Amino acid sequence: MLELIPDGVYRRYAAALVLTGMRAGEATAMRVRDADLHRGILHVSRSFSPGQHGELIEQSPKSHKEREVPLTKQLRPFAIEAAKGKEPDDLLWCGPNGGRLTARNFRRAVEWEKIQTALRRPDLRVHDLRHTFATILFDGGAAAPDVQAVLGHSSLQVTERYSRAREGVARRAGSVIDGLFDPEPDSAEPKNRNKKKNKQDKQKPAAAKQQQEPARTKQNRTDAFSDPFGTNSGLPAKTCG
């Protein structure tokens, strides 16, 4: 999606939304001093919200709690460029003339309808970029409490709504595994024949089975259980640092 937005302040703003999960008002209110390049974090402590007469009011985030969001290596170049020539208290993600960005003037500037058409998502909202970030975290294996903390949700139940969208992945993965272990139709033996063979195997004395195995195979099997990491294989053993 970022490729659909011309390089400049609006692409940087979109990158901040999709790569941090911040609300639009939180990104708008962020100051240069809120970017900690050394630690790789952005400090979210305020938000801009529209007042009764359309004016922007600076207040605490929606959850009324300050939090930190990741300043990833993908976002870092955008943050460095956005901070160039600015003072610590200047807005980090601002408009072309240093003014405050809102979801409304952002949509107008980037011609949001064209982006919706290009992505075949006529229902796409700016706020959905936050949802995208949450889904990426869950796909990467992040725990729900960690996702909650980064997004600033007031309850875990709200966060888990994004994880439910991935339930189909588990079912599809299970189908793949089942397919790997199902016998091929051409090589499958008749059911009765399999039962007869299994019955015969059970009737064989254990000692007879051991005699049928080559001595080398038996020794390898013993070594596999007694030395699972191959420390006696003659190769240097791996160590954990």
FIKOL-496549 format. One record per residue (C-alpha): residue in one letter; chain; x, y, z. Coordinates in nm, 4 decimals. Each point is the difference from the previous one (the first is absolute). Last residue first. Layout:
N
+------+--------+----------+----------+----------+
! rodo ! lumvex !        x !        y !        z !
+------+--------+----------+----------+----------+
!    a !      A !        X !        Y !        Z !
...
+------+--------+----------+----------+----------+
END
This chain:
241
+------+--------+----------+----------+----------+
! rodo ! lumvex !        x !        y !        z !
+------+--------+----------+----------+----------+
!    g !      A !   2.5584 !  -1.9741 !   2.4446 !
!    c !      A !  -0.1280 !  -0.3468 !  -0.0693 !
!    t !      A !   0.2558 !  -0.2595 !  -0.1086 !
!    k !      A !   0.0088 !  -0.2227 !  -0.3029 !
!    a !      A !   0.2145 !  -0.3145 !   0.0283 !
!    p !      A !   0.2924 !  -0.0360 !  -0.2372 !
!    l !      A !  -0.0476 !  -0.3010 !  -0.2269 !
!    g !      A !   0.1098 !  -0.3531 !   0.0959 !
!    s !      A !  -0.3584 !  -0.1177 !   0.0271 !
!    n !      A !   0.0093 !  -0.0220 !   0.3769 !
!    t !      A !  -0.1558 !   0.3437 !   0.0541 !
!    g !      A !  -0.2744 !  -0.0789 !  -0.2515 !
!    f !      A !  -0.2692 !   0.2151 !   0.1588 !
!    p !      A !  -0.2306 !  -0.2921 !   0.0834 !
!    d !      A !   0.2720 !  -0.2023 !   0.1810 !
!    s !      A !  -0.1808 !  -0.2719 !   0.1989 !
!    f !      A !  -0.3050 !  -0.0023 !  -0.2244 !
!    a !      A !   0.1715 !   0.0144 !  -0.3359 !
!    d !      A !   0.2822 !  -0.2215 !   0.1231 !
!    t !      A !  -0.2382 !  -0.2857 !   0.0698 !
!    r !      A !  -0.1540 !   0.0329 !  -0.3486 !
!    n !      A !   0.3441 !  -0.0009 !  -0.1596 !
!    q !      A !   0.0949 !  -0.3171 !   0.1907 !
!    k !      A !  -0.3117 !  -0.1804 !  -0.1164 !
!    t !      A !   0.0615 !   0.1045 !  -0.3601 !
!    r !      A !   0.3605 !  -0.1242 !   0.0183 !
!    a !      A !  -0.1006 !  -0.3353 !   0.1476 !
!    p !      A !  -0.2389 !  -0.0648 !  -0.2846 !
!    e !      A !  -0.3601 !  -0.0405 !   0.1143 !
!    q !      A !  -0.1568 !  -0.3452 !  -0.0414 !
!    q !      A !   0.1331 !  -0.1208 !   0.3350 !
!    q !      A !  -0.1776 !   0.2835 !   0.1785 !
!    k !      A !  -0.3300 !  -0.0983 !  -0.1557 !
!    a !      A !   0.0461 !  -0.3618 !   0.1119 !
!    a !      A !   0.0643 !   0.1130 !   0.3568 !
!    a !      A !  -0.3212 !   0.1973 !   0.0064 !
!    p !      A !  -0.1989 !  -0.3082 !  -0.0879 !
!    k !      A !  -0.2190 !   0.0375 !  -0.3087 !
!    q !      A !  -0.3720 !   0.0015 !   0.0779 !
!    k !      A !  -0.0220 !   0.3803 !  -0.0217 !
!    d !      A !   0.1399 !  -0.0058 !  -0.3510 !
!    q !      A !  -0.2552 !  -0.2581 !  -0.1092 !
!    k !      A !  -0.2855 !   0.2150 !   0.1259 !
!    n !      A !   0.1394 !   0.3040 !  -0.1812 !
!    k !      A !   0.0194 !  -0.1982 !  -0.3243 !
!    k !      A !  -0.3580 !  -0.1219 !   0.0336 !
!    k !      A !  -0.1254 !   0.3535 !   0.0690 !
!    n !      A !   0.1883 !   0.1349 !  -0.3003 !
!    r !      A !  -0.1444 !  -0.2719 !  -0.2249 !
!    n !      A !  -0.3488 !   0.0784 !   0.1193 !
!    k !      A !   0.0428 !   0.3691 !  -0.0863 !
!    p !      A !   0.1311 !  -0.0587 !  -0.3486 !
!    e !      A !   0.3541 !   0.1309 !  -0.0514 !
!    a !      A !   0.0675 !   0.3608 !  -0.0986 !
!    s !      A !   0.2665 !   0.0504 !  -0.2646 !
!    d !      A !  -0.2243 !   0.1218 !  -0.2809 !
!    p !      A !  -0.2226 !   0.2101 !   0.2294 !
!    e !      A !   0.2991 !   0.1785 !   0.1632 !
!    p !      A !   0.0107 !  -0.0464 !   0.3742 !
!    d !      A !  -0.1109 !   0.2923 !   0.2231 !
!    f !      A !   0.2908 !   0.1337 !   0.2055 !
!    l !      A !   0.0824 !   0.3069 !  -0.2076 !
!    g !      A !  -0.3645 !   0.0782 !  -0.0635 !
!    d !      A !  -0.0739 !   0.0147 !   0.3705 !
!    i !      A !   0.2826 !   0.2514 !   0.0406 !
!    v !      A !  -0.1421 !   0.2215 !  -0.2747 !
!    s !      A !  -0.3503 !  -0.0213 !   0.1439 !
!    g !      A !   0.1319 !   0.1024 !   0.3398 !
!    a !      A !   0.1633 !   0.3089 !  -0.1521 !
!    r !      A !  -0.3332 !   0.0958 !  -0.1544 !
!    r !      A !  -0.1704 !  -0.0315 !   0.3356 !
!    a !      A !   0.2670 !   0.2047 !   0.1746 !
!    v !      A !  -0.0146 !   0.2728 !  -0.2659 !
!    g !      A !  -0.3767 !   0.0232 !   0.0310 !
!    e !      A !   0.0443 !   0.1192 !   0.3582 !
!    r !      A !   0.1950 !   0.3046 !  -0.1221 !
!    a !      A !  -0.2873 !   0.2499 !   0.0132 !
!    r !      A !  -0.0514 !  -0.1028 !   0.3608 !
!    s !      A !   0.3350 !   0.1618 !   0.0846 !
!    y !      A !  -0.1287 !   0.3472 !  -0.0891 !
!    r !      A !  -0.2951 !  -0.0261 !   0.2343 !
!    e !      A !   0.2469 !  -0.1068 !   0.2668 !
!    t !      A !   0.1111 !   0.3592 !   0.0481 !
!    v !      A !  -0.3437 !   0.1187 !   0.1077 !
!    q !      A !  -0.0313 !  -0.2873 !   0.2469 !
!    l !      A !   0.3400 !   0.0863 !   0.1484 !
!    s !      A !  -0.1389 !   0.3241 !   0.1378 !
!    s !      A !   0.0870 !   0.3708 !  -0.0098 !
!    h !      A !   0.1844 !  -0.0318 !  -0.3292 !
!    g !      A !   0.3225 !   0.1971 !  -0.0306 !
!    l !      A !   0.1080 !  -0.1571 !  -0.3275 !
!    v !      A !   0.3450 !  -0.0928 !   0.1318 !
!    a !      A !  -0.1307 !  -0.1282 !   0.3336 !
!    q !      A !  -0.2811 !  -0.2020 !  -0.1578 !
!    v !      A !   0.2389 !  -0.1596 !  -0.2493 !
!    d !      A !   0.2238 !  -0.1029 !   0.2892 !
!    p !      A !  -0.2965 !  -0.1411 !   0.1932 !
!    a !      A !  -0.1113 !  -0.1958 !  -0.3119 !
!    a !      A !   0.3354 !  -0.1706 !  -0.0483 !
!    a !      A !   0.1917 !   0.0719 !  -0.3202 !
!    g !      A !   0.0341 !  -0.2915 !  -0.2424 !
!    g !      A !   0.0837 !   0.1878 !  -0.3186 !
!    d !      A !  -0.3535 !  -0.0434 !  -0.1319 !
!    f !      A !  -0.1239 !   0.1595 !   0.3231 !
!    l !      A !   0.2248 !   0.3011 !  -0.0504 !
!    i !      A !  -0.1002 !   0.0365 !  -0.3656 !
!    t !      A !  -0.3678 !  -0.0118 !   0.0994 !
!    a !      A !   0.0500 !   0.2849 !   0.2472 !
!    f !      A !   0.1800 !   0.2106 !  -0.2624 !
!    t !      A !  -0.2806 !  -0.0535 !  -0.2489 !
!    h !      A !  -0.2555 !   0.1075 !   0.2596 !
!    r !      A !   0.1854 !   0.3285 !   0.0438 !
!    l !      A !  -0.0008 !   0.0489 !  -0.3762 !
!    d !      A !  -0.3765 !  -0.0553 !   0.0227 !
!    h !      A !  -0.0308 !   0.3410 !   0.1687 !
!    v !      A !   0.0734 !   0.1628 !  -0.3354 !
!    r !      A !  -0.3061 !  -0.1768 !  -0.1361 !
!    l !      A !  -0.0308 !  -0.2646 !  -0.2721 !
!    d !      A !  -0.3605 !  -0.0710 !  -0.1069 !
!    p !      A !   0.0658 !   0.0309 !  -0.3732 !
!    r !      A !   0.2813 !  -0.2541 !   0.0366 !
!    r !      A !   0.1116 !  -0.1033 !  -0.3447 !
!    l !      A !   0.3514 !   0.1165 !   0.0900 !
!    a !      A !   0.0182 !   0.2327 !  -0.3020 !
!    t !      A !  -0.3603 !   0.1098 !   0.0540 !
!    q !      A !   0.0512 !   0.0790 !   0.3682 !
!    i !      A !   0.3187 !   0.1873 !  -0.0859 !
!    k !      A !  -0.1877 !   0.2035 !  -0.2601 !
!    e !      A !  -0.2666 !   0.0834 !   0.2576 !
!    w !      A !   0.2677 !   0.1199 !   0.2423 !
!    e !      A !   0.1069 !   0.2866 !  -0.2221 !
!    v !      A !   0.3286 !   0.0473 !   0.1892 !
!    a !      A !  -0.0763 !   0.3585 !   0.1101 !
!    r !      A !  -0.3710 !  -0.0578 !   0.0659 !
!    r !      A !   0.0568 !  -0.3066 !   0.2119 !
!    f !      A !   0.2703 !   0.1797 !   0.2013 !
!    n !      A !  -0.2270 !   0.3043 !   0.0462 !
!    r !      A !  -0.2631 !  -0.2246 !   0.1567 !
!    a !      A !   0.2245 !  -0.2298 !   0.2022 !
!    t !      A !   0.1530 !   0.3071 !   0.1567 !
!    l !      A !   0.3381 !   0.1622 !  -0.0454 !
!    r !      A !   0.1093 !   0.3015 !   0.2009 !
!    g !      A !   0.1971 !   0.2712 !  -0.1722 !
!    g !      A !   0.3719 !   0.0075 !  -0.0759 !
!    n !      A !  -0.0431 !   0.1410 !  -0.3504 !
!    p !      A !  -0.0023 !  -0.3347 !  -0.1805 !
!    g !      A !  -0.2087 !  -0.1608 !   0.2766 !
!    c !      A !   0.1344 !  -0.1474 !   0.3223 !
!    w !      A !   0.1348 !  -0.3278 !   0.1393 !
!    l !      A !   0.2641 !   0.1118 !   0.2501 !
!    l !      A !  -0.1740 !   0.3073 !   0.1390 !
!    d !      A !   0.2528 !   0.2432 !   0.1448 !
!    d !      A !   0.0929 !  -0.0208 !   0.3694 !
!    p !      A !   0.3505 !  -0.1404 !  -0.0587 !
!    e !      A !   0.0789 !   0.2612 !  -0.2701 !
!    k !      A !  -0.0106 !  -0.0868 !  -0.3665 !
!    g !      A !   0.2540 !   0.0119 !  -0.2820 !
!    k !      A !  -0.0340 !  -0.3699 !  -0.0830 !
!    a !      A !  -0.2498 !  -0.1820 !   0.2204 !
!    a !      A !  -0.2180 !  -0.1371 !  -0.2826 !
!    e !      A !   0.3036 !  -0.1346 !  -0.1865 !
!    i !      A !   0.1220 !  -0.1859 !   0.3066 !
!    a !      A !  -0.3486 !  -0.1347 !   0.0685 !
!    f !      A !  -0.0461 !  -0.1242 !  -0.3580 !
!    p !      A !   0.3432 !  -0.1662 !   0.0032 !
!    r !      A !  -0.0886 !  -0.1752 !   0.3313 !
!    l !      A !  -0.3326 !  -0.1442 !  -0.1132 !
!    q !      A !   0.1374 !  -0.3125 !  -0.1676 !
!    k !      A !   0.2672 !  -0.0388 !   0.2690 !
!    t !      A !  -0.2785 !  -0.0063 !   0.2548 !
!    l !      A !  -0.0973 !   0.2766 !   0.2406 !
!    p !      A !  -0.2149 !  -0.2161 !   0.2215 !
!    v !      A !  -0.2813 !   0.1478 !   0.2119 !
!    e !      A !   0.0238 !   0.1292 !   0.3559 !
!    r !      A !  -0.2868 !   0.0832 !   0.2308 !
!    e !      A !  -0.1710 !   0.2811 !   0.1883 !
!    k !      A !  -0.3382 !  -0.0811 !   0.1463 !
!    h !      A !  -0.3303 !   0.1834 !  -0.0328 !
!    s !      A !  -0.1279 !  -0.2905 !  -0.2178 !
!    k !      A !  -0.0970 !   0.2496 !  -0.2699 !
!    p !      A !   0.3351 !   0.1761 !   0.0192 !
!    s !      A !   0.0308 !   0.3110 !   0.2185 !
!    q !      A !  -0.1205 !   0.3342 !  -0.1346 !
!    e !      A !   0.0678 !   0.2529 !  -0.2727 !
!    i !      A !  -0.3178 !   0.1505 !  -0.1433 !
!    l !      A !  -0.0387 !   0.0521 !  -0.3718 !
!    e !      A !  -0.2726 !   0.2436 !  -0.1049 !
!    g !      A !  -0.3099 !  -0.1313 !  -0.1755 !
!    h !      A !  -0.2485 !   0.1999 !   0.2082 !
!    q !      A !  -0.0738 !  -0.2667 !   0.2594 !
!    g !      A !   0.3650 !  -0.1040 !   0.0190 !
!    p !      A !   0.1936 !  -0.2300 !  -0.2315 !
!    s !      A !   0.2607 !  -0.2213 !   0.1708 !
!    f !      A !   0.3779 !   0.0390 !   0.0076 !
!    s !      A !   0.1871 !  -0.2559 !   0.2093 !
!    r !      A !   0.2582 !  -0.0087 !   0.2763 !
!    s !      A !   0.2574 !  -0.2232 !   0.1680 !
!    v !      A !   0.1206 !  -0.2434 !  -0.2650 !
!    h !      A !   0.3779 !  -0.0467 !   0.0256 !
!    l !      A !   0.1605 !  -0.1417 !  -0.3135 !
!    i !      A !   0.2563 !  -0.2755 !   0.0384 !
!    g !      A !   0.3308 !  -0.1188 !  -0.1492 !
!    r !      A !   0.2102 !   0.0485 !   0.3112 !
!    h !      A !   0.2546 !   0.2294 !  -0.1687 !
!    l !      A !  -0.2500 !   0.1556 !  -0.2394 !
!    d !      A !  -0.2241 !   0.1158 !   0.2821 !
!    a !      A !  -0.2779 !   0.1928 !  -0.1718 !
!    d !      A !  -0.2204 !   0.1889 !   0.2482 !
!    r !      A !   0.2371 !   0.2993 !  -0.0151 !
!    v !      A !  -0.1181 !   0.0684 !  -0.3557 !
!    r !      A !  -0.3554 !   0.0388 !   0.1218 !
!    m !      A !  -0.2980 !  -0.2313 !  -0.0556 !
!    a !      A !  -0.3428 !   0.1658 !  -0.0145 !
!    t !      A !  -0.0799 !  -0.1090 !  -0.3565 !
!    a !      A !   0.1113 !  -0.3577 !   0.0680 !
!    e !      A !  -0.2340 !  -0.0203 !   0.2985 !
!    g !      A !  -0.2903 !   0.1494 !  -0.1950 !
!    a !      A !   0.0394 !  -0.2586 !  -0.2758 !
!    r !      A !  -0.0002 !  -0.2849 !   0.2510 !
!    m !      A !   0.3333 !  -0.1731 !   0.0294 !
!    g !      A !   0.0412 !  -0.3535 !  -0.1340 !
!    t !      A !   0.3756 !   0.0519 !  -0.0360 !
!    l !      A !   0.0892 !  -0.1005 !  -0.3566 !
!    v !      A !  -0.3364 !   0.0800 !  -0.1659 !
!    l !      A !  -0.0470 !   0.3383 !   0.1646 !
!    a !      A !   0.3585 !   0.1253 !  -0.0192 !
!    a !      A !   0.0251 !  -0.1119 !  -0.3628 !
!    a !      A !  -0.3144 !   0.1981 !  -0.0834 !
!    y !      A !   0.1526 !   0.3141 !   0.1560 !
!    r !      A !   0.3255 !  -0.0485 !  -0.1874 !
!    r !      A !  -0.1927 !  -0.0456 !  -0.3240 !
!    y !      A !  -0.1870 !   0.3207 !   0.0706 !
!    v !      A !   0.3108 !   0.2018 !   0.0822 !
!    g !      A !   0.1899 !  -0.0911 !  -0.3149 !
!    d !      A !   0.0166 !  -0.2682 !  -0.2639 !
!    p !      A !  -0.3223 !  -0.0292 !  -0.1954 !
!    i !      A !  -0.2525 !  -0.2526 !   0.1359 !
!    l !      A !  -0.0766 !  -0.3157 !  -0.2022 !
!    e !      A !   0.3344 !  -0.1524 !   0.0987 !
!    l !      A !  -0.1117 !   0.0164 !   0.3635 !
!    m !      A !  -0.2837 !  -0.2406 !  -0.0795 !
+------+--------+----------+----------+----------+
END
